[in-house]
Amino acid sequence: MDSLRFSEAVDYVYNPLDYAREPHRQYLERFGRGKREVVLVGMNPGPYGMVQTGVPFGEIGMVRDWMGIEGVVDRPEREHPKRPVEGFACPKSEVSGKRLWGWARERFGAAEAFFGRFYVANYCPLAFFEESGANRTPDKLRKADREALFEACDRALAATVDAMRPEWVLGIGRFAERRATAALKGRDVRTGMVLHPSPASPKANQGWAEQAEQALRDLGIALP
């Protein structure tokens, strides 16, 4: 990822796998080992989630208090003044992460019970910010930027699936579903989708957890 270069449409690129490597390592070591039934795949880091904690959908309270993960978080080489990295001291909450991990805690109880069957990854580990500080998602990058990025992300997702051998890979949102389907073509794994928990989605604001559970049941994935 560090070797990629992006056009002038992207002014700042954050790689939390680098500057937040310590909590990310803890996430992998505690919850990223062994076979899984379902791998859930998000798009890329949110500014108050993985950008701060190194954990996908990494709302600070859920990462620290439910997963038991906390560690030193440095700063990206170039940091937008409107998008500071404050690590676990960040006072803002990632709503998408609070919804996703809050549902996992409510439904499964202990984090170990959820991760015994599920794993959560992001398709792309990078966050992109414009000169204004606006968040630019991978699907909104210029075509030349997307092609090189998606090639690398496809390989990484395929490697994750090869290691975990899941029955299902579910995109959290339509973009992630499409990328997973393309990246995993020819592999013995089924793909599908659950609604993204973003507060920018009117549908997700109308009972995201209930809709996500219904999607899982429709796919035949049993819940406790």
Summary of the structure (lengths in Angstrom):
residues: 224
radius of gyration: 16.5
end to end distance: 37.9
largest distance: 47.9
contacts: 731
relative contact order: 0.17
helix: 42%
strand: 12%
